[in-house]
Amino acid sequence: MRLTISTICGLLTGTLAATNASAEQYDFEAGLSLDSTRFDGSQTISTAGGTIFNSGETDTDDWRLFGSWYFAGLSDDKGPRARAVLVDRASSLSFGYSRTEQTNSMILTSNDPAFPFPPVNSQFDTAGDSFVANLRYVDRDSGWFGTAGLLTSDTSLSGFVNESFDATGWRLGGGRYILDTTTLALDVSQVNSDGGDATAVALMLEHLGDLGASWQYGVDVGYSRVDADGGAELDTWRAAVALYPNRDFEFGVAVEDVSGLFGQDTTGVEVFASWFVKPNVSLSAKYRIDDSDYFGNVSIGGATRVSDADNHSFGISATVRFK
């Protein structure tokens, strides 16, 4: 199933038309999001006898349904509505379902007699379903909090091969409010799949502060380290800054650096914005560009490698809070 932009817009319009609540104390939240991504990459390996060239394109649509139960209530009467969970120290039980559909194409050629394989021009599709559940409990008086999560997914591959892959995962973490609107958290997670296991450790800081007489700002900084089977390691740094001219509007920018996998260094830049069109209804959008660089020589007789990869993604979502 592939959702079009017009379908999503129709769903968002229906959400707005059906919602008229204006209370500022909520028990539940539900939302719908769509992300669309286009990846283009190419690589040329220069050897002593010629060149090896490969390129690929990937189109991905990812739509998600999500919801939260704030079992101790959620108040947004202070600070930006988008940061209500942080400001109110809310506890929640959240669930999510996502559907991912992907089309991949690949071209591979070689004119080096030492690597005499025929040209390859193939296309294949992948589709996957994922379910997640997350618990966040906060002791509002002390500021200590704990988190836990479960994940299950099923992905199928069709085209030149037909396969399916299953994965399950868990997450445990905790942290503390070191200031009234500043948290520091540490998470440990693991994913077990048919292709191997991976363990991640993540450290995150979230802060909300005042900027002048009426504006506020938010800062999110995080680092994660992934160790997977086969000795693969991945380091990710992310920093985001958001501005709030009033309680209903948010806009900002995020930068992410990912390094360590196959000698690849990827830098992503994302701009985002959200708007509470009603006190309990928000619309949001984001646009992201990722640029990948490769370094070092490949292990084919000291051959050199020149690579280029770009990733463009766009996402929209709608969220409703209610009692």
C-alpha positions in Angstrom: 0.0 0.0 0.0 1.5 3.4 -1.0 0.0 6.6 0.4 0.1 9.6 -1.8 0.5 13.2 -0.7 -3.1 14.0 -1.6 -4.3 11.1 0.5 -2.4 12.4 3.5 -3.7 15.9 3.0 -7.2 14.6 3.0 -6.7 12.7 6.2 -5.2 15.8 7.8 -8.1 17.9 6.7 -10.5 15.4 8.2 -8.7 15.5 11.5 -8.9 19.3 11.7 -12.6 19.3 10.8 -13.5 16.7 13.4 -11.6 18.3 16.3 -12.8 21.2 18.3 -11.5 20.6 21.8 -9.7 23.5 23.6 -8.9 22.0 27.0 -5.3 22.2 28.2 -5.3 18.9 30.2 -5.1 15.7 28.2 -5.0 12.0 28.7 -4.3 10.7 25.1 -2.5 11.7 22.0 -2.7 10.1 18.5 -1.1 10.9 15.2 -0.3 10.0 11.6 2.9 10.7 9.7 4.4 10.2 6.2 8.1 10.3 5.2 9.3 10.1 1.6 13.0 9.6 0.8 15.0 9.5 -2.4 18.6 8.1 -2.4 21.1 8.4 -5.3 24.5 7.0 -5.0 27.5 6.1 -7.3 31.0 4.7 -6.8 33.9 4.4 -9.2 36.8 2.2 -8.3 40.0 2.8 -10.3 42.2 -0.3 -10.5 45.5 -0.9 -12.4 43.5 -2.5 -15.3 40.5 -0.2 -15.6 37.5 0.8 -13.6 34.6 -0.7 -11.7 31.4 1.4 -11.6 28.2 0.9 -9.6 25.3 3.2 -8.9 21.9 2.8 -7.2 18.6 4.6 -6.6 16.2 4.0 -3.8 12.7 5.5 -3.2 11.2 4.9 0.2 7.7 5.7 1.6 7.2 5.3 5.3 3.9 6.0 7.0 3.3 5.6 10.7 0.3 5.6 13.1 1.2 6.4 16.7 -0.5 7.1 20.0 0.2 7.7 23.7 -1.7 7.4 27.0 -0.6 9.9 29.6 -1.6 7.9 32.6 -0.8 10.7 35.0 -2.2 13.4 32.7 -0.5 15.9 30.4 -0.8 19.7 31.0 0.4 22.2 28.4 -0.4 25.4 30.4 3.3 26.3 30.6 5.8 26.7 27.9 5.6 25.7 24.2 2.9 23.1 23.5 5.4 21.1 21.5 7.5 20.6 24.7 4.6 19.9 27.0 5.9 16.4 27.8 9.2 17.9 29.0 7.8 20.8 30.9 5.0 18.8 32.6 7.3 15.8 33.4 4.6 13.5 31.9 4.6 9.8 32.1 3.2 7.8 29.1 2.6 4.4 27.5 3.1 4.8 23.7 2.4 2.5 20.8 3.3 2.8 17.1 2.8 0.9 13.8 4.8 1.7 10.7 4.6 0.5 7.1 7.7 0.9 4.9 7.7 0.4 1.1 10.9 0.7 -0.9 11.9 0.4 -4.6 15.6 -0.2 -5.4 17.5 -0.2 -8.7 21.2 -1.0 -9.2 23.8 -0.8 -12.1 27.2 -2.5 -11.9 29.8 -2.5 -14.7 33.5 -3.3 -15.0 36.1 -2.9 -17.9 39.0 -4.4 -15.8 40.0 -7.8 -17.2 41.0 -8.9 -13.7 37.3 -8.5 -12.7 35.4 -9.9 -15.7 31.8 -9.9 -14.6 28.9 -9.1 -16.9 27.0 -5.8 -16.5 24.2 -5.9 -13.9 21.0 -3.9 -14.1 18.5 -5.0 -11.5 15.5 -3.8 -9.6 13.9 -5.1 -6.4 11.4 -4.1 -3.8 11.2 -4.3 -0.1 8.2 -3.9 2.3 8.1 -4.1 6.0 5.9 -3.7 9.1 7.1 -2.6 12.5 5.4 -2.4 15.9 6.8 -0.5 18.9 5.8 0.0 22.5 7.5 2.5 24.8 7.0 3.2 28.5 8.2 6.5 30.2 7.7 6.9 33.9 8.6 10.2 35.7 8.7 10.9 39.4 7.6 14.5 39.2 8.9 15.4 42.6 12.4 14.0 42.4 12.9 14.4 38.6 14.1 10.8 38.1 12.6 8.9 35.2 12.9 5.5 33.5 12.2 4.3 30.0 11.6 0.9 28.4 10.7 -0.2 24.9 10.0 -3.3 22.7 10.2 -3.6 18.9 9.2 -6.2 16.4 9.5 -6.0 12.6 9.0 -8.1 9.5 10.7 -7.2 6.2 10.2 -9.0 2.8 12.4 -8.7 -0.3 11.2 -9.4 -3.8 12.9 -9.1 -7.2 16.0 -11.0 -8.2 15.7 -12.8 -4.9 12.7 -13.4 -2.6 13.5 -13.4 1.1 12.1 -12.2 4.4 13.8 -11.0 7.6 12.4 -10.8 11.1 13.8 -8.7 14.0 13.0 -8.0 17.7 14.5 -5.5 20.0 14.4 -4.0 23.5 15.4 -0.8 25.1 16.0 0.2 28.7 17.1 3.6 30.0 16.8 6.2 32.7 17.7 9.8 33.6 17.0 12.8 35.6 15.8 16.4 35.4 19.0 18.2 36.3 17.1 21.5 36.0 13.4 22.3 35.9 13.3 21.9 32.1 16.6 20.1 31.4 17.0 16.3 31.3 20.0 14.0 30.9 19.3 10.4 29.9 21.1 7.2 29.1 19.7 4.3 27.0 20.9 0.8 26.2 19.1 -1.1 23.4 19.6 -4.3 21.4 18.1 -5.6 18.1 18.2 -9.3 17.2 17.6 -10.1 13.6 18.1 -12.9 11.1 21.2 -11.1 9.8 22.8 -10.7 13.2 22.7 -8.7 16.5 23.4 -5.1 17.3 23.8 -3.3 20.6 23.5 0.5 21.1 24.3 2.9 23.9 22.9 6.5 23.7 23.4 9.6 25.8 20.9 12.5 25.4 20.5 16.0 26.7 17.3 18.0 26.3 17.0 21.7 27.4 14.3 24.4 27.2 15.2 28.0 28.0 14.0 31.6 27.7 15.2 33.9 24.9 14.3 37.5 25.6 11.0 38.6 26.9 8.7 36.3 25.0 10.7 33.8 22.9 11.9 30.4 24.1 14.4 28.0 22.6 15.0 24.2 22.8 18.3 22.3 22.5 18.6 18.5 21.9 22.1 16.9 21.9 22.8 13.2 21.6 25.5 10.6 21.0 25.0 6.9 20.2 27.4 4.0 19.7 26.3 0.9 17.8 28.3 -2.4 17.9 27.1 -5.1 15.6 28.1 -8.6 14.7 31.1 -8.9 12.4 33.0 -6.0 14.1 30.8 -3.3 12.6 30.8 0.0 14.6 28.7 3.1 14.1 29.0 6.5 15.9 26.3 9.1 15.6 26.3 12.7 16.8 23.1 14.8 16.6 22.3 18.4 17.7 19.1 20.3 17.2 18.0 23.8 18.0 14.4 25.0 18.0 12.9 28.4 18.4 9.5 29.3 19.9 8.2 32.8 19.1 5.0 31.8 20.9 3.5 28.7 22.5 1.9 27.4 19.3 4.8 27.7 16.7 8.1 25.9 16.5 10.9 26.0 13.9 14.5 24.8 13.9 17.4 23.0 12.4 19.2 19.8 13.2 22.6 18.4 12.2 23.6 14.8 12.4 27.0 13.1 11.7 27.2 9.3 11.2 30.6 7.6 10.8 32.3 4.2 11.1 30.3 1.9 8.7 32.3 0.7 5.6 34.5 3.8 5.8 31.6 6.1 5.3 31.0 9.5 6.9 27.5 10.9 6.4 26.4 14.4 7.4 22.7 15.2 7.5 21.0 18.6 7.8 17.3 18.9 8.6 14.9 21.9 8.9 11.6 21.4 10.7 8.6 23.3 11.8 5.3 22.6 13.7 2.2 24.6 14.3 -0.6 24.1 16.8 -3.5 25.2 14.6 -5.7 24.5 17.7 -4.6 24.1 21.3 -4.8 20.3 20.9 -4.0 19.8 17.1 -0.6 20.2 15.5 0.7 20.0 12.0 4.4 19.5 11.3 6.8 19.2 8.4 10.5 18.5 7.9 13.0 18.4 5.1 16.4 16.7 5.3 19.5 16.3 3.1 22.2 13.7 3.7 25.6 13.8 2.0 28.0 10.8 2.3 31.8 10.7 1.8 34.0 7.7 1.7 37.6 7.7 2.7 40.7 5.4 2.3 41.7 2.9 -0.4 39.7 -0.2 -1.2 41.5 -3.6 -0.8 41.8 -4.4 -4.5 45.5 -4.0 -5.2 45.7 -0.6 -3.6 42.9 0.8 -5.9 41.3 4.1 -5.1 37.7 4.8 -4.7 35.6 7.9 -5.6 32.1 7.9 -4.3 29.1 10.2 -4.1 25.8 9.6 -2.3 22.9 12.0 -1.6 19.7 11.4 0.3 16.7 13.8 0.3 13.7 13.2 2.5 10.4 15.1 3.3 8.0 14.3 6.1 4.6 15.6 7.3 2.5 14.7 10.3 -0.6 15.5 12.3 -1.1 15.0 16.0 -4.3 15.3 18.2 -4.5 15.4 22.0 -7.7 14.6 23.8 -9.2 13.5 27.1 
